Amino acid sequence: MIGIAAFVIMIVMIFQTYKTASSNGRNAGLWALASFGVGFSFQVIIPLAIGVVLGIVLVTQGMKDPIELQSRITGPANIIGIVCIVVSIAGMWIIFKHVSKVPDLPPANVPPPPPDFT
């Protein structure tokens, strides 16, 4: 259930990042892609890679029963998943906050100095 909510949050954050970037004159597609990259990598790729490494470590330590392997991985996998979801949302939020800053306008042409009548 938490994973589904995290994917919904990821989709909403990507959409909001796109809208905000386009309204502030930034490259909306690039910022939405960056937000997707952070969200997807921290919610899917990194937990999967950590789980595979954890499974390989347990198998090399002599654990051969798949049921026991699954029960040993379940606890750490849940913790890793929740931590990665929090990091994913925080990363997408940082991108959104950066995009929501209005870029500084270039300075206007300053008027010429007043004439000197001396």
C-alpha positions as CSV (number, residue, x, y, z in Angstrom):
1,M,0.0,0.0,0.0
2,I,2.9,2.4,0.8
3,G,4.5,1.6,-2.6
4,I,1.3,2.5,-4.4
5,A,1.0,5.8,-2.5
6,A,4.7,6.5,-3.3
7,F,4.1,6.0,-7.0
8,V,1.1,8.3,-6.9
9,I,3.1,10.9,-5.2
10,M,5.9,10.4,-7.8
11,I,3.5,11.0,-10.6
12,V,1.9,14.1,-9.0
13,M,5.4,15.5,-8.2
14,I,6.5,15.0,-11.8
15,F,3.4,16.7,-13.2
16,Q,3.7,19.6,-10.7
17,T,7.4,20.0,-11.5
18,Y,6.6,20.1,-15.2
19,K,3.9,22.8,-14.7
20,T,6.0,24.9,-12.4
21,A,9.1,24.7,-14.6
22,S,7.2,25.7,-17.7
23,S,5.5,28.6,-15.9
24,N,8.9,29.9,-14.6
25,G,10.6,29.8,-18.0
26,R,12.7,26.7,-17.3
27,N,13.2,23.6,-19.5
28,A,10.1,21.7,-18.3
29,G,10.8,18.4,-20.0
30,L,14.3,18.2,-18.6
31,W,13.2,19.0,-15.0
32,A,10.3,16.5,-15.2
33,L,12.8,13.9,-16.5
34,A,15.1,14.7,-13.6
35,S,12.3,14.3,-11.1
36,F,11.3,11.0,-12.7
37,G,14.9,9.8,-12.6
38,V,15.2,10.5,-8.9
39,G,11.8,9.1,-8.1
40,F,12.1,5.9,-10.1
41,S,15.7,5.1,-9.2
42,F,15.2,5.5,-5.5
43,Q,11.8,3.7,-5.4
44,V,12.6,0.8,-7.8
45,I,16.2,0.4,-9.0
46,I,18.2,1.0,-5.8
47,P,15.9,-1.2,-3.5
48,L,16.0,-3.9,-6.1
49,A,19.8,-3.8,-6.4
50,I,20.2,-3.8,-2.6
51,G,17.8,-6.8,-2.3
52,V,19.7,-8.7,-5.0
53,V,23.0,-8.0,-3.2
54,L,21.5,-9.0,0.1
55,G,20.2,-12.2,-1.4
56,I,23.6,-13.1,-2.9
57,V,25.3,-12.5,0.4
58,L,22.9,-14.7,2.2
59,V,23.2,-17.5,-0.4
60,T,27.0,-17.3,-0.2
61,Q,26.8,-17.7,3.5
62,G,25.2,-21.1,3.0
63,M,21.5,-20.4,3.1
64,K,20.0,-22.8,0.5
65,D,16.3,-22.9,1.5
66,P,14.3,-20.4,-0.6
67,I,11.6,-20.0,2.0
68,E,14.1,-19.3,4.8
69,L,15.9,-16.9,2.4
70,Q,12.7,-15.0,1.8
71,S,11.8,-14.8,5.5
72,R,15.3,-13.5,6.3
73,I,15.2,-10.8,3.6
74,T,11.6,-9.6,4.3
75,G,12.5,-7.4,7.4
76,P,15.5,-5.6,5.9
77,A,13.7,-5.2,2.5
78,N,10.8,-3.4,4.2
79,I,13.1,-1.1,6.0
80,I,15.2,-0.4,2.8
81,G,12.0,0.2,0.9
82,I,10.6,2.7,3.3
83,V,14.0,4.6,3.6
84,C,14.3,4.7,-0.2
85,I,10.7,6.0,-0.5
86,V,11.5,8.8,1.9
87,V,14.7,9.6,0.1
88,S,12.9,9.6,-3.2
89,I,10.2,12.0,-2.1
90,A,12.8,14.2,-0.5
91,G,14.8,14.3,-3.7
92,M,11.8,15.1,-5.8
93,W,10.8,17.8,-3.3
94,I,14.2,19.4,-3.6
95,I,14.0,19.4,-7.4
96,F,10.5,21.0,-7.1
97,K,11.6,23.7,-4.7
98,H,14.5,24.5,-7.1
99,V,12.2,24.7,-10.1
100,S,9.7,26.9,-8.2
101,K,12.2,29.7,-7.7
102,V,11.6,32.4,-10.1
103,P,14.8,33.1,-12.0
104,D,16.3,36.6,-11.6
105,L,15.5,39.0,-14.4
106,P,18.5,40.6,-16.1
107,P,19.1,44.1,-15.0
108,A,17.2,46.7,-17.0
109,N,19.2,49.3,-19.0
110,V,20.3,51.9,-16.5
111,P,19.6,55.5,-17.6
112,P,22.6,57.5,-18.5
113,P,24.1,59.7,-15.8
114,P,22.8,63.3,-15.6
115,P,24.7,65.9,-17.6
116,D,27.4,67.8,-16.0
117,F,27.0,71.6,-16.5
118,T,30.2,72.8,-15.0
